[in-house]
Amino acid sequence: MNRPARLCLALLSAAAIASGTTGPAAAAPAELPSLGPDFQWGVAMSGFQSEGHAPDSNWSRYANSGQAHDTYRDSVDFYDRYAEDIDLAAGLGVKVYRLSIEWARVQPQPGVWDDRDFAFYDAVIAKIRAAGLRPMLTLDHWVIPGWEADRGGWKNQDMVTDWLANMRRVVDRYAADDPMWVTINEPMGYVAQSIQIGDIGIGDAVPMFDRLVQAHDTIYDYIHERQPGARVTSNIAQYPVIQNLTDLLFADRVRDKLDYLGLDFYYGTSLQNPPTTDLLGSELWKNAIEPEGIYYDLRNYSEKYGLPIYVVENGLPTGDAAPRPDGYDRADHLRDTVYWLQRAKADGIDVIGYNYWSLTDNYEWGSYSNRFGLYTVDVRNDPSLTRVPTDGVDAYREITANNGVPHDYRPTRQPAVCSIVVWTQSCVRPVTVP
């Protein structure tokens, strides 16, 4: 370890001691237990990113404005191919299919809803149930109708009223299907992306968080009125360095109205892989991947909130279909990540489910270059939009069949020194691999 790294480690360790977060390292169990038959394996997607045939919305406007890297086209056309994709998911052995109900599609005009606007989602959810899967429905995955954007979107003081009017109709329509619910996808990402595409200014960020909190709390109560025993969350993305700030702005404020905690985890950063501007850029495959960071994230939130935890999103980006510069492939990443889920479970952390993001490649908020799919789709060059399996398909199928990796599996990579996922704890309570 070089001198700056040693100095940083010393400072972090001192801070941890001062804050009372010291403790033993997380040693590996003698035999790695499986995640068990009740563990919820799933896949995830969002409407706008995958459906195609996009109605007028803030994001369809941005995607076709000339500012995005790629125009939208019809994405991977889940709208016409949903039955095929749901069958692909069922073939993986998963139990949960996450999707979003796009507000712009079901309420095309102010005050206007029609059964025909919901017909697509009626068919999709019926297919999910027929395939033996449980729907996980996201109410808001960053997309608002164009007419709502014209009213000011989240800058508008009446936004929450408009939002709730639609979301209550969604809940009324699908509560009987016994879905799991995600109210608002990645609130910090939602605010950041709203700034990036010009929906709000920096000065509107805190009021937007306030309105997101109000929206979540109100719809949480409504869901429970309509669906006794419902499981409701918002998924919290992992942001190195600023995680505590993101929690203060949203998660800490809604913690009493979460039935489980949804976590999204993708990238690592540590003394070995310091933060770079790639974390904020559009070439996501350049980010460091440290799968043990998911263990630190799970441990942190388990100790902080004491809730069951579902990993709502996790995946590995590549640049188009090219191999990653670091040599990591999707199969090894999946197995390594699941190893750390099993380690967390063995250490008493109540992790109840895992969704891979995503079943297919999709429109990653302005670009088709970032590929996350278990099935890759070349939107730019393949008019047939053929779903081509990656090495992750067989790996995930084997994982779901066995509820984890074998008891003697070891990750392909040793844990990094001092993960910044959870600032001090990873330095003074590190995980190790025998």
Phi, psi and omega per residue, in radians:
M1 nan 2.349 -3.107
N2 -1.357 2.999 -3.042
R3 -1.083 -0.815 3.096
P4 -1.020 -0.663 3.133
A5 -1.148 -0.728 3.127
R6 -1.108 -0.693 3.136
L7 -1.147 -0.752 3.129
C8 -1.102 -0.739 3.119
L9 -1.060 -0.728 3.136
A10 -1.113 -0.751 3.139
L11 -1.141 -0.735 3.129
L12 -1.142 -0.708 3.130
S13 -1.120 -0.725 3.113
A14 -1.097 -0.726 3.111
A15 -1.115 -0.670 3.130
A16 -1.140 -0.743 3.122
I17 -1.082 -0.734 -3.126
A18 -1.135 -0.549 -3.089
S19 -1.657 0.028 3.058
G20 1.345 0.401 -3.106
T21 -1.741 0.254 -3.140
T22 -1.286 2.775 3.123
G23 3.088 3.056 -3.112
P24 -1.224 2.717 3.025
A25 -1.133 2.690 -3.138
A26 -1.506 1.656 -3.096
A27 -1.337 2.624 -3.139
A28 -1.290 2.474 3.057
P29 -1.201 2.761 -3.138
A30 -1.080 -0.632 3.107
E31 -2.389 2.201 -3.048
L32 -1.338 2.037 3.139
P33 -1.339 2.722 3.051
S34 -1.283 3.004 3.117
L35 -1.472 -0.145 3.004
G36 1.571 2.815 -3.042
P37 -1.220 -0.307 -3.130
D38 -1.568 -0.073 -3.133
F39 -1.150 2.428 -3.057
Q40 -1.708 1.785 3.047
W41 -1.535 2.459 -3.108
G42 -2.675 3.093 2.979
V43 -2.247 2.797 -3.050
A44 -2.362 2.675 3.052
M45 -2.773 2.994 2.976
S46 -2.245 2.721 -3.060
G47 -1.041 -1.047 -3.054
F48 -1.041 -0.683 -3.058
Q49 -1.177 -0.455 -3.011
S50 -2.115 -0.456 -2.933
E51 -1.207 -0.709 -2.937
G52 1.299 -3.068 3.133
H53 0.857 0.796 -2.958
A54 -1.257 2.276 2.989
P55 -1.270 3.026 -3.138
D56 -1.136 2.185 -3.134
S57 -2.698 2.999 3.060
N58 -1.012 -0.693 -3.070
W59 -1.403 -0.598 3.071
S60 -1.153 -0.590 3.075
R61 -1.140 -0.808 -3.134
Y62 -1.128 -0.768 -3.055
A63 -1.078 -0.484 -3.101
N64 -1.914 0.303 -3.083
S65 -1.545 -0.155 -3.022
G66 1.594 -0.125 3.125
Q67 -1.525 -0.447 -3.114
A68 -1.369 2.735 3.111
H69 -1.110 -0.740 3.098
D70 -2.192 2.475 2.955
T71 -1.225 2.851 -2.964
Y72 -1.301 -0.687 -3.009
R73 0.970 -2.235 3.050
D74 -2.148 0.516 -3.137
S75 0.797 -2.397 -3.139
V76 -1.658 0.171 3.022
D77 1.004 0.817 3.008
F78 -1.027 -0.471 -3.117
Y79 -0.971 -0.724 3.141
D80 -1.699 -0.256 -3.010
R81 -2.059 0.326 -3.048
Y82 -1.062 -0.647 -3.110
A83 -1.124 -0.744 3.090
E84 -1.066 -0.784 -3.093
D85 -1.189 -0.687 3.116
I86 -1.141 -0.652 3.054
D87 -1.114 -0.667 3.073
L88 -1.072 -0.729 3.123
A89 -1.113 -0.803 3.131
A90 -1.051 -0.610 3.122
G91 -1.179 -0.279 3.073
L92 -1.399 -0.250 -3.092
G93 1.507 0.293 -3.133
V94 -1.436 2.915 -3.103
K95 -2.020 -0.248 -3.015
V96 -2.266 2.408 3.058
Y97 -2.189 1.984 -3.131
R98 -1.659 2.325 3.059
L99 -2.568 2.969 3.070
S100 -2.006 2.622 3.058
I101 -1.724 1.860 -2.980
E102 -1.283 2.037 3.123
W103 -0.938 -0.752 -3.094
A104 -1.108 -0.454 -3.121
R105 -1.448 -0.657 -3.038
V106 -1.600 -0.250 3.052
Q107 -2.323 1.413 -3.025
P108 -1.253 -0.322 3.133
Q109 -2.445 2.734 3.100
P110 -0.983 2.263 3.070
G111 1.264 0.163 -3.061
V112 -2.075 2.040 2.958
W113 -2.267 2.589 -3.138
D114 -2.550 2.570 3.108
D115 -0.969 -0.548 -3.141
R116 -1.161 -0.492 3.114
D117 -1.236 -0.487 -3.141
F118 -1.610 -0.130 -2.984
A119 -1.029 -0.685 3.140
F120 -1.051 -0.856 -3.109
Y121 -1.221 -0.547 3.020
D122 -0.984 -0.810 -3.106
A123 -1.195 -0.708 -3.136
V124 -1.107 -0.823 -3.095
I125 -1.196 -0.631 3.057
A126 -1.078 -0.695 3.115
K127 -1.169 -0.725 3.103
I128 -1.019 -0.815 -3.136
R129 -1.135 -0.716 -3.136
A130 -1.125 -0.511 3.116
A131 -1.407 0.004 3.111
G132 1.467 0.329 -3.118
L133 -1.896 2.817 3.067
R134 -1.834 2.289 3.084
P135 -1.295 2.472 2.909
M136 -2.018 1.982 -2.993
L137 -1.818 2.180 3.032
T138 -1.656 2.204 -3.130
L139 -1.365 -0.654 -3.062
D140 -2.441 1.885 3.104
H141 -1.992 0.903 2.953
W142 1.421 0.047 -3.030
V143 -2.030 2.242 3.104
I144 -2.144 2.661 -3.130
P145 -1.052 2.675 3.102
G146 -1.031 -0.677 3.138
W147 -1.135 -0.558 3.097
E148 -1.274 -0.662 3.061
A149 -1.055 -0.657 3.120
D150 -1.147 -0.436 3.080
R151 -1.429 -0.104 -3.126
G152 1.938 -0.090 3.113
G153 0.961 -2.310 -3.072
W154 -1.271 -0.090 2.983
K155 -1.399 -0.318 -3.053
N156 -1.403 2.241 -3.131
Q157 -1.106 -0.392 3.135
D158 -1.630 0.133 -3.073
M159 -1.039 -0.770 -3.089
V160 -1.096 -0.679 3.093
T161 -1.073 -0.795 3.109
D162 -1.103 -0.774 -3.119
W163 -1.044 -0.831 -3.092
L164 -1.161 -0.612 3.131
A165 -1.031 -0.702 3.112
N166 -1.316 -0.820 -3.032
M167 -1.135 -0.561 3.070
R168 -1.107 -0.658 3.095
R169 -1.143 -0.689 3.091
V170 -1.079 -0.815 3.135
V171 -1.074 -0.802 3.130
D172 -0.994 -0.674 -3.037
R173 -1.328 -0.586 -2.963
Y174 -2.047 -0.004 3.139
A175 -1.028 -0.606 -3.114
A176 -1.160 -0.295 3.098
D177 -1.458 0.047 3.086
D178 0.934 0.881 3.093
P179 -1.359 2.806 2.760
M180 -1.423 2.699 -3.042
W181 -2.168 2.430 2.911
V182 -2.085 2.029 -3.038
T183 -1.274 -0.980 -3.041
I184 -2.343 2.129 -3.112
N185 -1.292 2.185 3.008
E186 0.668 1.324 -3.074
P187 -0.927 -0.723 3.123
M188 -1.118 -0.760 3.087
G189 -1.106 -0.633 3.124
Y190 -1.059 -0.836 -3.139
V191 -1.147 -0.780 -3.116
A192 -1.091 -0.764 3.131
Q193 -1.193 -0.583 3.095
S194 -1.112 -0.630 3.051
I195 -1.189 -0.775 -3.060
Q196 -1.061 -0.713 -3.080
I197 -1.612 0.077 3.020
G198 1.532 0.205 3.114
D199 -1.212 -0.635 3.107
I200 -2.366 2.869 3.014
G201 -1.707 2.980 -3.133
I202 -1.020 -0.656 -3.140
G203 -1.187 -0.233 3.125
D204 -1.593 -0.059 -3.003
A205 -1.113 -0.878 -3.103
V206 -1.118 -0.791 3.045
P207 -1.023 -0.597 3.094
M208 -1.140 -0.765 3.071
F209 -1.009 -0.759 3.137
D210 -1.020 -0.740 -3.119
R211 -1.246 -0.623 3.077
L212 -1.108 -0.707 3.089
V213 -1.077 -0.815 3.130
Q214 -1.062 -0.755 -3.136
A215 -1.101 -0.818 3.140
H216 -1.051 -0.892 -3.069
D217 -1.033 -0.722 -3.082
T218 -1.246 -0.770 -3.119
I219 -1.261 -0.500 3.054
Y220 -0.980 -0.868 -3.141
D221 -1.106 -0.685 -3.108
Y222 -1.157 -0.732 3.117
I223 -1.018 -0.754 -3.111
H224 -1.205 -0.473 3.030
E225 -1.177 -0.670 -3.042
R226 -1.586 -0.374 -3.071
Q227 -2.400 1.469 3.125
P228 -0.976 2.376 -3.121
G229 1.407 0.196 -3.130
A230 -1.074 2.663 3.031
R231 -1.973 2.020 -2.993
V232 -2.213 2.413 3.080
T233 -2.595 3.074 2.764
S234 -2.158 2.472 -3.088
N235 -1.581 2.277 -3.032
I236 -1.806 2.039 3.129
A237 -1.367 2.658 3.122
Q238 -1.601 2.079 3.124
Y239 -2.074 1.864 3.137
P240 -0.925 2.477 3.032
V241 1.412 -0.767 -3.023
I242 -1.890 0.333 -3.045
Q243 -1.046 -0.731 -3.129
N244 -1.064 -0.640 3.106
L245 -1.142 -0.751 3.140
T246 -1.085 -0.642 3.122
D247 -1.181 -0.720 -3.139
L248 -1.074 -0.625 -3.070
L249 -1.374 -0.426 -3.101
F250 -2.450 -1.141 -2.941
A251 -1.010 -0.764 -3.131
D252 -1.106 -0.461 -3.071
R253 -1.465 -0.335 -3.108
V254 -2.002 0.136 -2.984
R255 -1.020 -0.504 3.130
D256 -1.363 -0.116 3.092
K257 -2.169 0.897 3.011
L258 -2.317 2.190 3.094
D259 -1.503 -0.436 2.995
Y260 -2.631 2.878 3.139
L261 -1.839 2.128 3.053
G262 -1.561 2.238 3.128
L263 -2.085 2.446 2.972
D264 -1.993 2.284 -3.127
F265 -2.435 2.273 3.132
Y266 -2.288 -0.991 -2.849
Y267 -1.965 2.691 3.088
G268 -1.959 2.763 2.994
T269 -2.736 2.496 -2.956
S270 -2.832 -3.082 3.041
L271 -1.107 -0.529 3.096
Q272 -1.344 -0.573 -3.123
N273 -2.236 1.341 -3.072
P274 -1.056 2.721 3.118
P275 -1.021 2.470 3.088
T276 -2.266 3.029 3.116
T277 -1.201 -0.202 3.093
D278 -1.094 -0.442 3.098
L279 -1.105 -0.408 -3.127
L280 -1.880 -0.010 -3.026
G281 -1.636 -3.005 -3.101
S282 -1.778 -0.138 3.127
E283 -1.731 1.358 -2.947
L284 -1.184 -0.397 -3.138
W285 -1.191 -0.193 3.094
K286 -1.463 -0.165 3.127
N287 -1.248 2.564 3.065
A288 -1.196 2.524 3.110
I289 -2.043 2.055 3.116
E290 -2.237 1.583 -2.987
P291 -1.093 -0.421 3.108
E292 -1.139 -0.294 3.103
G293 -1.053 -0.464 3.123
I294 -1.168 -0.543 3.075
Y295 -1.132 -0.806 3.130
Y296 -1.069 -0.705 3.134
D297 -1.115 -0.804 3.124
L298 -1.081 -0.780 -3.119
R299 -1.123 -0.754 -3.124
N300 -1.035 -0.872 -3.075
Y301 -1.305 -0.496 3.040
S302 -1.105 -0.764 -3.139
E303 -1.276 -0.552 -3.067
K304 -1.350 -0.756 -3.008
Y305 -1.985 -0.394 3.131
G306 1.164 0.503 -3.117
L307 -1.880 2.695 2.915
P308 -1.032 2.581 -3.057
I309 -2.165 2.309 3.061
Y310 -2.057 2.174 3.061
V311 -1.376 1.751 -3.017
V312 -1.336 -0.538 3.080
E313 -2.502 2.399 2.948
N314 -2.838 2.429 3.112
G315 -3.007 3.140 -3.081
L316 -2.139 2.141 3.102
P317 -1.547 2.491 2.938
T318 -2.117 2.848 3.069
G319 -1.590 1.866 -2.954
D320 0.915 -2.388 -3.122
A321 -1.741 0.215 -3.084
A322 -1.346 2.645 3.035
P323 -1.075 2.626 3.088
R324 -1.189 2.586 3.107
P325 -1.041 -0.520 -3.128
D326 -1.508 0.004 3.081
G327 1.423 -0.017 -3.119
Y328 -1.273 2.331 3.050
D329 -1.957 2.938 -3.004
R330 -1.161 -0.636 -3.115
A331 -1.144 -0.845 3.130
D332 -1.121 -0.689 3.133
H333 -1.099 -0.719 3.113
L334 -1.078 -0.874 -3.120
R335 -1.094 -0.738 3.139
D336 -1.100 -0.745 -3.134
T337 -1.122 -0.778 -3.128
V338 -1.141 -0.591 3.019
Y339 -0.932 -0.788 -3.104
W340 -1.261 -0.487 2.996
L341 -1.131 -0.733 3.135
Q342 -1.181 -0.638 3.052
R343 -1.071 -0.767 3.117
A344 -1.062 -0.800 3.125
K345 -1.059 -0.735 3.135
A346 -1.096 -0.493 3.140
D347 -1.578 0.221 3.035
G348 1.553 0.139 3.117
I349 -1.431 2.279 -3.024
D350 -1.502 1.276 3.092
V351 -1.597 2.160 -2.938
I352 -1.943 -0.221 -3.102
G353 -2.931 2.894 -3.096
Y354 -2.627 2.204 3.020
N355 -1.927 2.294 2.991
Y356 -1.467 2.285 3.006
W357 -1.818 1.992 0.029
S358 -2.386 3.005 3.135
L359 -1.042 -0.851 3.096
T360 -2.163 2.843 2.942
D361 -1.014 2.818 -3.121
N362 -2.727 -2.966 3.127
Y363 -1.536 1.784 -3.063
E364 -1.488 1.236 2.993
W365 0.877 0.928 3.046
G366 2.084 -0.122 -3.032
S367 -2.620 2.522 2.958
Y368 -1.726 0.060 -3.123
S369 -1.294 -0.607 -3.141
N370 -1.380 1.954 -3.067
R371 -1.884 2.088 3.110
F372 -1.997 -0.090 -2.904
G373 -1.278 2.488 2.882
L374 -1.101 -0.614 2.987
Y375 -1.919 2.156 -3.113
T376 -1.549 2.555 -3.121
V377 -2.394 2.172 -3.110
D378 -1.646 1.511 -3.061
V379 -1.094 -0.660 -3.056
R380 -1.198 -0.643 -2.913
N381 -2.081 -0.151 -3.080
D382 -2.067 1.694 -3.124
P383 -1.049 -0.420 -3.133
S384 -1.373 -0.209 -3.140
L385 0.886 0.759 -3.115
T386 -1.111 2.349 3.059
R387 -1.473 1.953 -3.081
V388 -1.880 2.099 -3.078
P389 -1.169 2.437 2.987
T390 -1.653 3.092 3.102
D391 -1.144 -0.267 3.113
G392 -1.216 -0.387 -3.085
V393 -1.129 -0.946 -3.139
D394 -1.124 -0.643 3.140
A395 -1.113 -0.771 -3.116
Y396 -1.210 -0.666 3.119
R397 -1.053 -0.725 3.118
E398 -1.184 -0.671 3.128
I399 -1.113 -0.826 -3.107
T400 -1.162 -0.594 3.140
A401 -1.151 -0.535 -3.078
N402 -1.889 0.080 -3.095
N403 0.921 0.740 3.074
G404 2.402 -3.030 3.065
V405 -1.576 2.848 -3.114
P406 -1.025 2.708 -3.044
H407 -1.091 -0.381 -3.129
D408 -1.816 0.228 3.136
Y409 -1.189 2.521 3.035
R410 -2.265 2.432 -3.118
P411 -1.029 2.699 3.134
T412 -1.315 -0.217 -3.109
R413 -2.329 2.421 3.050
Q414 -1.272 2.606 3.106
P415 -1.019 2.497 3.098
A416 -1.266 2.779 3.127
V417 -1.408 2.141 3.054
C418 0.976 1.301 3.042
S419 -1.118 2.423 3.112
I420 -1.590 0.065 3.062
V421 -0.978 -0.845 3.045
V422 -2.231 1.563 -2.976
W423 -0.301 -1.391 -2.954
T424 -1.572 -0.520 -2.990
Q425 -1.109 -0.597 -3.109
S426 -1.250 -0.321 3.091
C427 -1.448 -0.712 -3.058
V428 -1.754 -0.219 3.046
R429 -2.303 1.052 -3.041
P430 -1.305 2.696 2.979
V431 -1.572 2.599 3.107
T432 -2.285 2.768 3.083
V433 -2.106 2.199 -3.122
P434 -1.198 nan nan
